[in-house]
Amino acid sequence: MGQTQNQESSDAYTVVIFRGSTAKPLRFSFPREFVRKLLIVGCIVVVADLLVVSHYVIRTGEVWELSAFRSEAMSAREQTAAFTSAVDDLKKRIGAMKEVNQRLRVMLGIEVQKSGDTANGRGGEETPLPEGSLISSSINENGAGEAASLSSTNGVVSVIGVGATATRVVDEKDTEAAVASVKEGLEWLSKEATSQEQILGELSQAAEQRSSRWAATPSIWPVKGWVTSGFGPRISPFTEKPAWHDGLDIGAAANAPVQAPAQGRVTSVGFDPKLGNLVRLDHGFGIETVYGHLAKSLVKEGQRVKRGDVVGLVGSTGLATGPHLHYMVKVNGQALDPNKYILE
């Protein structure tokens, strides 16, 4: 019987708990097979917990990474939207600049303004057709058919648009499309900017030429006074016979200042038996002015003058009946009426 108890104790694990020196100890016996199964179950549970924890950690990392990707995507989408808005704004500005450049080109004569749509130009007197005629019925049917077609087409387009809007999902494709749109807009802006730069260069050159031409065109009275003899045919005060007067005689007080009516270069300062003391200015573009009967010249040959600079003083030298200025304007060697070149 003792052997039986020893065999049973060897097949089990006994746990003894001592509660004190006087108390009876507690004994708990567990079969080895039960303990083995319990350990196996415990190991399985621990392994399962480790797997669950590791899976949770991995998923949590993926969620964080996905959240970071979403944040970056949202930031990129916002930046793309801002870029798109900026590109649209620049497109509007370049469009307005293009319109202004076109107007300036027309104003400066660089490009003739284009007419309207020549393909759809219509007009003329109309007489209403009698109701019920074949032509009016045909027109009404065609018009109704076109209207119905447009209406149905618009309906389909609307349905398609609504469906597309309703089913569209914000994803990477939308971002790529937005980036492509921005890239296309930037390319358009680059081309338009280059074109507008060329146009502005042409406008600047044309404006500079117009400015130079205007600065070289006589436009003011050379002296304050009154016209004593105009340009063209007249009775000579010396021979009392018909003669051609190739300038404008302007009566003024002696020694009154004579001003250059435009910028130019002094080409001649001297004395002529008929015109007396004279000054000749070359304004460029084939324009030349002559000032005769001067009491004194105040410029030298080769000197540059601007509009309003004093070139001499009114006198009566040469063939003259009194103090006055003989003012001539020549274009390409031909004398023209100076009145056409006086704007004030």
C-alpha positions in Angstrom: 0.0 0.0 0.0 2.9 2.3 0.6 4.2 1.6 -2.8 0.8 2.6 -4.3 0.9 6.0 -2.5 4.5 6.6 -3.6 3.5 5.8 -7.2 0.6 8.2 -7.0 2.7 10.9 -5.5 5.3 10.4 -8.2 2.5 10.9 -10.9 1.4 14.2 -9.3 2.8 17.5 -8.1 2.1 18.4 -4.5 2.1 21.9 -3.3 2.4 22.4 0.5 1.5 25.6 2.1 2.6 26.2 5.7 0.4 28.6 7.6 2.3 28.6 10.8 4.0 26.5 13.5 0.8 25.2 15.0 -1.5 25.1 12.0 -1.8 22.1 9.9 -0.2 22.6 6.4 -2.3 22.6 3.3 -1.5 20.1 0.6 -2.6 20.4 -3.0 -1.8 17.6 -5.4 -2.0 18.1 -9.2 -1.5 15.2 -11.6 1.4 15.6 -13.9 -0.7 15.1 -17.0 -2.9 18.0 -15.9 0.0 20.2 -15.2 1.5 19.4 -18.5 -1.7 20.3 -20.3 -2.0 23.4 -18.3 1.5 24.5 -19.3 0.8 23.7 -22.9 -2.4 25.8 -22.8 -0.5 28.6 -21.1 2.2 28.6 -23.7 -0.3 28.7 -26.4 -2.1 31.6 -24.8 1.2 33.5 -24.3 2.1 32.9 -27.9 -1.3 34.0 -29.1 -1.1 37.1 -26.9 2.3 37.9 -28.4 1.0 37.4 -31.9 -2.0 39.6 -31.2 0.2 42.3 -29.6 2.7 42.2 -32.5 -0.2 42.4 -35.0 -1.7 45.3 -33.1 1.7 47.1 -33.1 2.1 46.5 -36.9 -1.4 47.7 -37.6 -1.0 50.7 -35.4 2.2 51.6 -37.3 0.4 51.2 -40.6 -2.4 53.4 -39.3 0.0 56.1 -38.3 1.8 55.8 -41.6 -1.5 56.0 -43.4 -2.5 59.0 -41.4 0.8 60.7 -42.2 0.3 59.9 -45.9 -3.2 61.3 -45.7 -1.9 64.4 -44.1 0.8 64.8 -46.7 -1.8 64.2 -49.5 -4.1 66.8 -48.0 -1.3 69.3 -47.7 -0.2 68.5 -51.3 -3.9 68.9 -52.5 -4.2 72.2 -50.7 -0.9 73.4 -52.2 -2.0 72.2 -55.6 -5.3 74.0 -55.2 -3.4 77.2 -54.2 -1.1 76.8 -57.2 -4.1 76.3 -59.5 -5.8 79.4 -58.1 -2.6 81.4 -58.6 -2.2 80.0 -62.2 -5.8 81.0 -63.0 -5.2 84.5 -61.6 -2.1 84.8 -63.6 -4.0 83.7 -66.7 -6.6 86.4 -66.1 -3.8 89.0 -65.7 -2.0 87.9 -68.8 -5.3 87.9 -70.7 -6.0 91.5 -69.6 -2.4 92.4 -70.5 -2.9 90.7 -73.9 -6.0 92.8 -74.5 -4.2 96.0 -73.5 -1.2 95.1 -75.8 -3.6 94.5 -78.6 -5.2 97.9 -78.2 -1.8 99.6 -78.0 -0.7 97.8 -81.2 -3.7 99.2 -82.9 -3.2 102.7 -81.5 0.4 102.7 -82.5 -0.3 101.4 -85.9 1.7 98.2 -85.5 -1.3 95.9 -86.3 -4.5 96.8 -88.0 -7.5 96.0 -85.8 -9.3 92.9 -87.1 -12.9 93.1 -88.1 -15.7 91.0 -86.6 -16.7 87.5 -87.5 -17.0 87.5 -91.3 -18.4 84.0 -91.4 -21.5 84.9 -89.4 -22.1 88.4 -90.6 -25.8 88.9 -91.3 -28.1 91.8 -92.0 -30.5 93.4 -94.5 -34.1 94.3 -94.7 -36.5 91.5 -93.6 -40.1 90.8 -94.5 -42.1 88.4 -92.2 -43.3 85.2 -93.8 -47.0 84.3 -93.8 -47.9 81.7 -91.1 -48.5 78.2 -92.3 -46.1 78.4 -95.2 -43.8 75.5 -96.0 -40.7 77.6 -95.4 -41.8 78.8 -92.0 -43.0 75.3 -91.0 -39.6 73.9 -92.0 -37.8 76.6 -90.0 -40.0 76.0 -87.0 -39.4 72.2 -87.2 -35.7 72.6 -87.5 -35.6 75.1 -84.7 -37.7 72.8 -82.4 -35.6 69.8 -83.4 -32.4 71.7 -82.6 -33.9 72.9 -79.3 -35.0 69.4 -78.4 -31.6 68.0 -79.3 -29.8 70.7 -77.3 -32.2 70.1 -74.4 -31.7 66.3 -74.4 -28.0 66.7 -74.8 -27.9 69.1 -71.9 -29.9 66.7 -69.9 -27.5 63.9 -70.6 -24.6 66.1 -69.9 -26.2 67.2 -66.6 -26.9 63.6 -65.6 -23.4 62.5 -66.5 -21.9 65.5 -64.7 -23.9 64.8 -61.6 -23.1 61.1 -61.6 -19.4 61.8 -62.1 -19.4 64.3 -59.3 -21.3 62.0 -57.0 -19.1 59.0 -57.7 -15.7 60.8 -57.8 -13.5 59.9 -54.9 -10.6 62.1 -53.8 -7.5 59.9 -54.3 -4.1 59.9 -55.9 -5.6 60.1 -59.3 -7.2 63.5 -58.4 -3.9 64.7 -57.1 -2.1 63.6 -60.2 -4.7 65.3 -62.4 -4.4 68.5 -60.4 -0.6 68.4 -60.7 -0.9 67.8 -64.4 -3.4 70.7 -64.6 -0.9 73.0 -62.8 1.9 71.8 -65.0 -0.1 72.6 -68.1 -1.1 76.0 -66.7 2.6 76.8 -66.0 3.6 75.8 -69.5 0.8 78.0 -70.9 2.0 80.9 -68.7 5.6 80.4 -69.9 4.6 80.5 -73.6 2.2 83.5 -73.1 4.8 85.4 -71.0 7.4 84.9 -73.8 4.8 86.1 -76.4 3.8 89.1 -74.3 7.5 90.0 -73.7 8.0 90.0 -77.5 4.9 92.1 -78.0 6.0 94.5 -75.2 9.4 94.8 -76.9 7.7 95.7 -80.2 5.4 98.2 -78.4 8.4 99.8 -76.6 10.3 100.1 -79.9 7.3 101.5 -81.6 6.6 103.9 -78.8 10.2 105.0 -78.8 10.1 105.6 -82.5 6.8 107.5 -82.1 8.3 109.5 -79.2 11.5 110.3 -81.2 9.3 111.3 -84.2 7.1 113.4 -82.1 10.1 115.1 -80.4 11.5 115.8 -83.8 8.3 117.2 -85.3 7.8 121.0 -85.1 4.7 121.7 -83.1 4.9 125.2 -81.4 5.2 128.8 -82.6 8.8 129.7 -82.9 8.0 133.3 -81.7 5.1 135.1 -80.2 3.6 137.5 -82.7 1.2 137.9 -85.6 1.3 136.5 -89.1 2.2 139.3 -91.5 2.5 137.1 -94.6 1.3 133.6 -95.0 2.6 130.6 -97.0 1.9 130.5 -100.7 1.2 133.1 -103.4 1.3 136.8 -102.5 2.1 140.2 -103.9 5.8 140.9 -103.3 6.4 144.0 -101.0 9.5 144.7 -103.0 8.5 144.3 -106.6 4.7 144.6 -106.1 4.3 141.6 -108.4 2.8 138.1 -107.7 5.4 135.9 -106.0 5.5 132.6 -104.1 6.3 132.9 -100.4 7.9 129.6 -99.2 7.6 130.4 -95.5 5.6 132.2 -92.8 6.4 135.8 -91.8 5.7 136.4 -88.1 5.8 140.0 -86.9 7.3 140.4 -83.5 9.2 143.0 -81.4 12.8 143.4 -82.2 15.1 141.1 -80.2 12.2 138.8 -79.3 13.5 135.2 -78.5 13.1 132.7 -81.3 12.5 129.1 -80.0 13.2 125.8 -81.7 9.8 124.1 -82.3 11.3 120.6 -81.9 14.6 118.9 -81.0 17.3 118.9 -83.6 20.8 119.8 -84.6 22.1 123.1 -85.9 23.3 122.5 -89.5 23.9 126.1 -90.6 24.5 129.5 -89.0 25.2 132.4 -91.4 24.1 135.3 -93.5 22.0 135.3 -96.7 21.5 138.4 -98.9 17.7 137.9 -98.8 17.1 136.2 -95.5 19.8 138.1 -93.6 21.1 136.3 -90.5 19.7 132.8 -90.5 19.8 129.5 -88.6 19.0 126.1 -90.1 18.0 123.1 -87.9 17.9 119.4 -88.9 15.2 117.5 -86.9 15.7 114.2 -88.5 13.2 112.1 -90.4 13.7 114.5 -93.3 12.4 117.5 -91.4 14.2 120.8 -91.5 13.4 124.3 -90.3 14.9 127.7 -91.3 14.8 131.0 -89.3 15.6 134.2 -91.2 16.0 138.0 -90.7 17.4 137.3 -87.2 19.1 140.2 -85.4 21.5 137.7 -83.8 21.9 133.9 -83.7 22.5 132.3 -80.3 23.6 128.8 -81.4 26.6 127.3 -83.2 26.8 124.7 -86.0 26.6 121.1 -84.7 24.9 122.2 -81.5 22.0 120.1 -80.2 18.8 121.9 -79.3 15.5 120.8 -77.6 12.0 122.1 -78.2 11.8 125.5 -76.6 15.5 126.3 -76.7 16.3 129.9 -77.9 18.2 129.8 -81.2 18.2 133.6 -82.0 16.6 137.0 -81.7 14.0 138.6 -84.0 15.5 141.3 -86.4 15.1 142.8 -89.8 18.4 141.9 -91.5 18.4 141.1 -95.2 15.3 142.0 -97.4 12.8 143.0 -94.7 10.4 145.9 -94.2 10.5 145.6 -90.4 11.3 143.3 -87.5 9.8 139.9 -88.1 10.8 136.2 -88.4 10.8 134.3 -91.6 9.9 130.7 -90.6 10.3 127.8 -93.1 9.5 124.1 -92.7 10.9 121.6 -95.2 10.2 117.9 -95.5 12.5 116.0 -97.7 13.7 119.2 -99.3 10.2 120.5 -100.1 8.8 123.6 -98.4 5.5 123.0 -96.7 3.0 125.3 -94.9 4.4 125.8 -91.4 0.8 126.2 -90.1 0.3 122.5 -90.4 3.1 122.0 -87.9 1.8 124.4 -85.3 -0.4 122.8 -82.6 -0.4 125.5 -80.0 
